[in-house]
Amino acid sequence: MRSAPVPVRLPDVDPPIVTTQRRIMAETESNAPTTRSPLTTTSDDVDGVEAAGHFRIYLGAAAGVGKTYAMLNEGHRRKKRGTDVAIGFIECHGRPNTEQLIGDLDVVPVQRIDYRGSVFEEMDLHAVLERHPTVALVDELAHTNVPGSSSNEKRWQDVMALLNAGIDVISAVNIQHLESIADAVEQITGVPIRERVPDWVLRKADQIELVDSSPEQLRRRMIHGNIYPPEKVPKALTNFFREDNLMALRELALRFLADETEEELLAHLEARQTNALWDTSERILVGITAAPGTDAIVRRASRMAARIKAELHVLHIISGDGANRSHDAQLDLLRQLTTDVGAHWYEIRADDPAQALFDFARAHQITQIVVGSSGRSRWQELKSGGSIVRKISQLAAPAGIDVHIIARRDPKSSATETIGHSEEP
């Protein structure tokens, strides 16, 4: 956590922050200017054009980890170095330490909307656009706007409008609001997740920072009254804030950030065109043909991947004159098996299967290769240019890639090899 000019700390301890950073490089078909209102936005507004403003998101596993606190700290840090910072909307939830941390930051006046007999405070998008700070702090990215408060239904759409207007935005969201994760959270916690943010919104961020807190610390903060009012604490601790729920939410947040970081690393390595193996996580590649018994090899590789929590990639190499149509049914079964075990299917054409398998492994930062053993005689290997399994091992060893040779147990496959010029049994 970076230091802030306002000497206020969370009651227990400042949460650690893990960061992933990216630059969004998007191409457009035309450089012609487009005309649209800066007040409304859809996914089309950002899918083809890089947002003019920079976007940072503080991600948390649950309420109370310190996302808003981190946002305000960052706002003070930027203001101290001369940046024009304004608060578009901050939700303090009645927490005195958070309210105190606002300090001398400029606050754009909020709207007060009378809706169904109650008064709600909402961000005034028009006012923030008119104020046009260099950086706007906008809390609660998943929030649904009260009808009549904005031309957009969701706050994330307001944020996109600010970015389109060239304003840098710092926002915050909890992992349960991510569209791809919300259903899983509902199943784990039994709590409906009504407010959701499309995955593409988070992936448009230039920077995602995970504000982390252990379940024990979060529950302790809850008991001390630093998250919810005292009357809500007992129910929260026995429902959403149960320790097992918080452990699951924390794991979801950590895995999401790890996946995002891995994608950035692979893109970075591809851009550098490096042949070095960066052993940051395990990735297993299994090379297959339509030969009988290949399904057992895929299942064995899947079990290996599950034990070490590795990604599994399945590669079918078409060699020689082309694919044998008689093998289509078997390949369809292997594709379905690949999907069933949660692996990724790839298919390429190459005259040198061993080299193609190795090149694919190196390009995808594969750490382990799985192939089936050869049942061919020495004479058959010599006629076809030598053992492909042996060649794969010779290529992989200097690159630091492990090779696993799986014994075939299907007698029908005795005349075949997993990777080879012929797929005939």
Secondary structure per residue as TSV (DSSP state, phi and psi in degrees):
chain	resnum	aa	ss	phi	psi
A	1	M	-	360.0	130.5
A	2	R	-	-76.1	150.9
A	3	S	-	-72.1	154.9
A	4	A	-	-126.7	155.6
A	5	P	S	-70.2	-17.1
A	6	V	S	-97.0	121.1
A	7	P	-	-78.5	67.4
A	8	V	-	-125.8	136.5
A	9	R	-	-126.8	154.6
A	10	L	-	-59.8	150.7
A	11	P	S	-58.4	-34.2
A	12	D	S	-98.5	-68.8
A	13	V	-	-162.3	145.4
A	14	D	-	-65.0	133.6
A	15	P	-	-73.2	146.5
A	16	P	-	-69.8	153.1
A	17	I	E	-123.8	128.1
A	18	V	E	-109.2	134.7
A	19	T	E	-119.2	139.9
A	20	T	E	-125.7	141.1
A	21	Q	E	-131.4	143.7
A	22	R	-	-150.9	160.7
A	23	R	-	-118.4	129.0
A	24	I	-	-87.1	113.2
A	25	M	-	-110.3	102.0
A	26	A	-	-118.1	146.2
A	27	E	-	-108.1	147.8
A	28	T	-	-116.6	153.3
A	29	E	S	-73.1	-24.1
A	30	S	-	-144.7	146.9
A	31	N	-	-92.6	6.5
A	32	A	-	-65.6	140.5
A	33	P	-	-67.1	148.4
A	34	T	-	-113.3	152.9
A	35	T	-	-111.1	121.8
A	36	R	-	-157.9	158.0
A	37	S	-	-71.4	135.8
A	38	P	T	-74.1	-3.9
A	39	L	T	-91.9	-16.5
A	40	T	-	-122.6	151.3
A	41	T	-	-151.7	149.6
A	42	T	-	-133.2	178.8
A	43	S	H	-61.7	-27.1
A	44	D	H	-65.0	-27.3
A	45	D	H	-67.4	-26.5
A	46	V	H	-117.4	-11.8
A	47	D	H	-68.8	-33.4
A	48	G	S	-105.1	-12.0
A	49	V	S	-131.4	135.1
A	50	E	-	-69.0	131.6
A	51	A	-	-59.5	137.9
A	52	A	S	-68.3	-37.4
A	53	G	S	-90.6	156.6
A	54	H	-	-88.5	147.0
A	55	F	E	-126.8	121.4
A	56	R	E	-121.0	138.0
A	57	I	E	-124.4	131.6
A	58	Y	E	-95.4	119.5
A	59	L	E	-106.7	135.6
A	60	G	E	-131.9	162.0
A	61	A	S	-80.4	-26.0
A	62	A	S	-165.9	170.5
A	63	A	T	-61.3	142.7
A	64	G	T	93.8	-1.6
A	65	V	S	-73.8	-20.7
A	66	G	S	117.3	23.6
A	67	K	H	-65.5	-50.0
A	68	T	H	-64.1	-38.7
A	69	Y	H	-60.3	-44.0
A	70	A	H	-65.7	-39.4
A	71	M	H	-58.9	-47.2
A	72	L	H	-66.5	-39.3
A	73	N	H	-57.5	-45.1
A	74	E	H	-65.6	-37.8
A	75	G	H	-60.6	-43.6
A	76	H	H	-65.5	-39.6
A	77	R	H	-61.3	-43.7
A	78	R	H	-70.4	-38.1
A	79	K	H	-63.3	-38.2
A	80	K	H	-61.7	-31.5
A	81	R	T	-92.3	10.6
A	82	G	T	101.1	6.7
A	83	T	-	-82.0	142.7
A	84	D	-	-80.0	106.7
A	85	V	E	-116.3	136.6
A	86	A	E	-138.1	147.6
A	87	I	E	-88.9	115.8
A	88	G	E	-78.7	-44.1
A	89	F	E	-163.1	129.6
A	90	I	-	-127.5	130.5
A	91	E	-	-102.4	107.1
A	92	C	-	-87.9	-16.7
A	93	H	T	54.6	30.5
A	94	G	T	71.7	16.2
A	95	R	-	-87.4	115.0
A	96	P	H	-58.6	-41.0
A	97	N	H	-63.7	-38.0
A	98	T	H	-68.6	-44.6
A	99	E	H	-60.4	-39.9
A	100	Q	H	-65.3	-33.8
A	101	L	H	-70.5	-17.1
A	102	I	H	-57.3	-40.6
A	103	G	T	51.4	-125.6
A	104	D	T	-99.0	16.4
A	105	L	-	-67.6	140.4
A	106	D	E	-68.8	133.0
A	107	V	E	-117.0	120.6
A	108	V	-	-74.3	126.8
A	109	P	-	-55.2	136.8
A	110	V	-	-86.0	165.9
A	111	Q	E	-88.6	149.1
A	112	R	E	-117.5	112.1
A	113	I	E	-109.2	125.9
A	114	D	E	-86.5	115.2
A	115	Y	E	-137.3	117.2
A	116	R	T	53.4	43.4
A	117	G	T	83.6	1.7
A	118	S	E	-123.9	155.4
A	119	V	E	-106.5	126.2
A	120	F	E	-118.3	144.4
A	121	E	E	-95.9	130.5
A	122	E	E	-134.4	153.7
A	123	M	-	-64.1	139.6
A	124	D	-	-96.0	94.7
A	125	L	H	-59.7	-42.6
A	126	H	H	-58.4	-43.3
A	127	A	H	-67.3	-39.3
A	128	V	H	-66.6	-42.0
A	129	L	H	-62.7	-40.1
A	130	E	H	-68.3	-40.6
A	131	R	H	-65.9	-37.0
A	132	H	-	46.3	62.5
A	133	P	-	-70.9	166.0
A	134	T	S	-67.7	-41.2
A	135	V	E	-130.0	130.6
A	136	A	E	-114.3	132.2
A	137	L	E	-94.6	119.3
A	138	V	E	-130.8	109.6
A	139	D	-	-83.3	167.9
A	140	E	-	55.7	66.2
A	141	L	T	-59.9	-30.8
A	142	A	T	-86.1	-1.7
A	143	H	-	-59.1	139.9
A	144	T	B	-93.7	123.1
A	145	N	-	-68.1	140.7
A	146	V	-	-64.2	133.5
A	147	P	T	-51.8	132.5
A	148	G	T	94.4	-7.7
A	149	S	S	-90.8	-21.3
A	150	S	-	-154.6	158.1
A	151	S	S	-75.6	-9.2
A	152	N	S	-107.0	149.4
A	153	E	S	-76.6	-35.9
A	154	K	B	-118.1	152.6
A	155	R	H	-68.6	-32.5
A	156	W	H	-61.2	-29.2
A	157	Q	H	-70.3	-36.2
A	158	D	H	-61.7	-41.4
A	159	V	H	-62.1	-42.8
A	160	M	H	-61.0	-36.9
A	161	A	H	-64.0	-39.4
A	162	L	H	-65.8	-42.2
A	163	L	H	-62.6	-42.9
A	164	N	H	-61.6	-26.9
A	165	A	T	-85.4	2.4
A	166	G	T	89.2	15.1
A	167	I	-	-97.6	128.8
A	168	D	E	-70.2	140.3
A	169	V	E	-127.2	134.8
A	170	I	E	-115.2	124.1
A	171	S	E	-134.4	-178.9
A	172	A	E	-148.0	148.9
A	173	V	E	-158.3	151.8
A	174	N	E	-94.1	152.1
A	175	I	G	-61.1	-29.7
A	176	Q	G	-67.2	-16.4
A	177	H	G	-86.7	-7.9
A	178	L	B	-69.9	130.0
A	179	E	H	-54.8	-43.5
A	180	S	H	-72.8	-13.1
A	181	I	H	-111.3	-19.3
A	182	A	H	-57.8	-42.8
A	183	D	H	-62.7	-40.5
A	184	A	H	-63.6	-38.9
A	185	V	H	-66.1	-39.8
A	186	E	H	-59.9	-41.8
A	187	Q	H	-67.6	-37.8
A	188	I	H	-72.1	-46.2
A	189	T	H	-95.5	-21.2
A	190	G	-	75.1	12.3
A	191	V	-	-108.5	126.5
A	192	P	-	-63.3	136.8
A	193	I	-	-108.0	97.5
A	194	R	-	-87.9	-31.6
A	195	E	-	-97.3	120.5
A	196	R	-	-132.8	152.3
A	197	V	B	-119.0	129.9
A	198	P	-	-58.6	144.4
A	199	D	H	-57.1	-36.1
A	200	W	H	-63.5	-24.5
A	201	V	H	-65.9	-46.8
A	202	L	H	-65.0	-36.9
A	203	R	H	-75.1	-11.0
A	204	K	T	-82.8	-9.8
A	205	A	-	-68.0	141.6
A	206	D	S	-72.9	-26.8
A	207	Q	E	-150.6	131.7
A	208	I	E	-119.0	127.3
A	209	E	E	-118.4	124.9
A	210	L	E	-88.1	119.0
A	211	V	E	-93.1	108.7
A	212	D	-	-103.4	147.8
A	213	S	-	-154.2	138.6
A	214	S	-	-70.8	153.7
A	215	P	H	-57.4	-38.8
A	216	E	H	-62.7	-44.2
A	217	Q	H	-66.3	-38.8
A	218	L	H	-66.3	-42.0
A	219	R	H	-66.7	-35.2
A	220	R	H	-65.4	-40.9
A	221	R	H	-63.9	-36.6
A	222	M	H	-62.5	-46.9
A	223	I	H	-61.9	-35.7
A	224	H	T	-78.5	-0.2
A	225	G	T	81.7	20.2
A	226	N	S	-94.0	2.4
A	227	I	S	-122.4	-58.7
A	228	Y	S	-116.3	159.5
A	229	P	-	-60.0	152.2
A	230	P	G	-52.9	-36.6
A	231	E	G	-69.2	-18.3
A	232	K	G	-96.4	-10.4
A	233	V	H	-65.2	-49.6
A	234	P	H	-57.0	-44.1
A	235	K	H	-65.8	-40.1
A	236	A	H	-63.8	-42.2
A	237	L	H	-66.8	-26.8
A	238	T	H	-98.4	0.0
A	239	N	T	-122.0	-105.4
A	240	F	T	-61.3	-35.1
A	241	F	T	-93.8	25.0
A	242	R	-	-63.4	150.1
A	243	E	H	-60.7	-39.2
A	244	D	H	-66.7	-37.1
A	245	N	H	-62.2	-45.9
A	246	L	H	-65.0	-36.2
A	247	M	H	-62.7	-43.3
A	248	A	H	-65.8	-43.3
A	249	L	H	-63.7	-40.2
A	250	R	H	-63.2	-42.2
A	251	E	H	-64.3	-40.1
A	252	L	H	-60.8	-43.1
A	253	A	H	-66.0	-43.9
A	254	L	H	-64.5	-41.2
A	255	R	H	-67.1	-39.5
A	256	F	H	-60.4	-46.8
A	257	L	H	-66.5	-37.7
A	258	A	H	-63.3	-41.5
A	259	D	H	-63.1	-42.8
A	260	E	H	-63.8	-41.6
A	261	T	H	-65.1	-39.3
A	262	E	H	-65.2	-41.2
A	263	E	H	-60.3	-41.2
A	264	E	H	-65.8	-40.1
A	265	L	H	-62.9	-46.1
A	266	L	H	-63.6	-39.5
A	267	A	H	-64.7	-38.6
A	268	H	H	-64.2	-44.6
A	269	L	H	-66.9	-37.2
A	270	E	H	-64.7	-40.3
A	271	A	H	-65.6	-35.0
A	272	R	H	-79.9	-14.6
A	273	Q	T	53.7	45.9
A	274	T	-	-91.4	145.9
A	275	N	-	-96.0	-2.0
A	276	A	-	-70.8	142.7
A	277	L	-	-91.6	115.4
A	278	W	-	-95.3	101.9
A	279	D	-	-82.0	62.0
A	280	T	S	-84.7	-27.0
A	281	S	S	-156.7	159.2
A	282	E	-	-81.1	134.6
A	283	R	E	-135.7	123.6
A	284	I	E	-107.8	135.0
A	285	L	E	-118.9	127.1
A	286	V	E	-113.5	126.0
A	287	G	E	-92.2	131.3
A	288	I	E	-132.5	161.7
A	289	T	-	-129.8	-172.5
A	290	A	S	-88.1	11.4
A	291	A	-	-62.8	145.7
A	292	P	T	-56.1	141.8
A	293	G	T	91.9	-7.4
A	294	T	H	-66.0	-32.2
A	295	D	H	-59.7	-35.9
A	296	A	H	-66.2	-34.3
A	297	I	H	-67.8	-41.2
A	298	V	H	-62.8	-42.9
A	299	R	H	-64.8	-39.6
A	300	R	H	-63.9	-42.9
A	301	A	H	-64.0	-36.6
A	302	S	H	-63.4	-41.2
A	303	R	H	-65.4	-38.5
A	304	M	H	-61.9	-43.8
A	305	A	H	-65.2	-39.9
A	306	A	H	-64.5	-37.7
A	307	R	H	-64.4	-35.8
A	308	I	H	-108.1	10.9
A	309	K	T	54.6	49.3
A	310	A	-	-104.3	155.2
A	311	E	E	-71.4	146.5
A	312	L	E	-121.4	127.3
A	313	H	E	-119.0	134.5
A	314	V	E	-115.0	123.2
A	315	L	E	-118.4	122.2
A	316	H	E	-104.3	122.0
A	317	I	E	-105.7	122.0
A	318	I	E	-93.0	117.5
A	319	S	-	-123.3	169.9
A	320	G	T	76.8	-141.6
A	321	D	T	-79.5	-13.4
A	322	G	-	144.8	-175.8
A	323	A	-	-77.0	145.7
A	324	N	-	-87.8	118.1
A	325	R	G	-61.8	-25.4
A	326	S	G	-67.0	-13.7
A	327	H	G	-96.4	1.1
A	328	D	H	-58.0	-43.1
A	329	A	H	-63.4	-42.0
A	330	Q	H	-65.8	-39.5
A	331	L	H	-66.2	-37.0
A	332	D	H	-60.9	-40.7
A	333	L	H	-64.8	-38.9
A	334	L	H	-68.8	-37.3
A	335	R	H	-61.8	-44.2
A	336	Q	H	-65.0	-39.8
A	337	L	H	-62.4	-40.7
A	338	T	H	-58.8	-43.7
A	339	T	H	-64.9	-41.9
A	340	D	H	-63.2	-34.4
A	341	V	T	-90.9	4.9
A	342	G	T	76.6	25.7
A	343	A	-	-98.6	173.7
A	344	H	E	-106.8	132.3
A	345	W	E	-99.5	134.5
A	346	Y	E	-133.9	151.1
A	347	E	E	-142.2	126.0
A	348	I	E	-135.9	161.9
A	349	R	E	-110.9	131.0
A	350	A	-	-157.5	145.4
A	351	D	S	-82.8	-23.4
A	352	D	-	-116.1	91.2
A	353	P	H	-58.8	-41.1
A	354	A	H	-63.3	-45.9
A	355	Q	H	-65.7	-39.4
A	356	A	H	-64.0	-42.1
A	357	L	H	-63.1	-42.7
A	358	F	H	-66.6	-44.0
A	359	D	H	-61.1	-41.3
A	360	F	H	-62.5	-44.4
A	361	A	H	-60.6	-43.8
A	362	R	H	-67.6	-38.6
A	363	A	H	-68.3	-28.7
A	364	H	T	-104.8	15.9
A	365	Q	T	55.2	42.0
A	366	I	-	-73.0	136.4
A	367	T	-	-102.1	-21.0
A	368	Q	E	-141.6	135.7
A	369	I	E	-112.4	136.2
A	370	V	E	-118.4	126.8
A	371	V	E	-135.6	159.9
A	372	G	E	-85.8	151.5
A	373	S	-	-70.1	155.1
A	374	S	-	-86.6	134.5
A	375	G	-	-105.3	9.2
A	376	R	-	-82.8	154.9
A	377	S	-	-75.5	165.2
A	378	R	H	-60.4	-37.6
A	379	W	H	-65.2	-42.0
A	380	Q	H	-62.9	-38.8
A	381	E	H	-65.6	-42.2
A	382	L	H	-63.7	-39.6
A	383	K	H	-65.4	-32.5
A	384	S	T	-96.2	9.0
A	385	G	T	98.5	11.6
A	386	G	S	105.7	171.3
A	387	S	-	-71.7	123.5
A	388	I	H	-70.6	-37.2
A	389	V	H	-61.5	-42.4
A	390	R	H	-64.7	-40.0
A	391	K	H	-65.3	-39.3
A	392	I	H	-60.3	-44.3
A	393	S	H	-62.4	-40.5
A	394	Q	H	-66.9	-36.6
A	395	L	H	-72.3	-40.0
A	396	A	H	-75.4	-34.8
A	397	A	H	-56.8	-50.9
A	398	P	H	-64.0	-23.9
A	399	A	H	-85.8	-2.9
A	400	G	T	79.3	21.2
A	401	I	-	-101.0	125.8
A	402	D	E	-74.8	145.5
A	403	V	E	-122.8	126.9
A	404	H	E	-109.9	125.3
A	405	I	E	-105.2	114.6
A	406	I	E	-94.8	127.4
A	407	A	-	-67.5	137.3
A	408	R	-	-84.4	134.3
A	409	R	-	-111.2	-1.0
A	410	D	-	-93.5	116.3
A	411	P	G	-62.2	-23.3
A	412	K	G	-68.9	-16.6
A	413	S	G	-97.2	11.8
A	414	S	T	-64.4	-20.9
A	415	A	T	-102.4	12.4
A	416	T	-	-124.1	169.1
A	417	E	-	-130.5	148.1
A	418	T	S	-58.4	-44.0
A	419	I	S	-115.8	120.0
A	420	G	S	-170.6	176.5
A	421	H	S	-76.9	-17.4
A	422	S	-	-126.1	139.5
A	423	E	-	-109.1	14.8
A	424	E	-	-76.1	137.5
A	425	P	-	-72.8	360.0
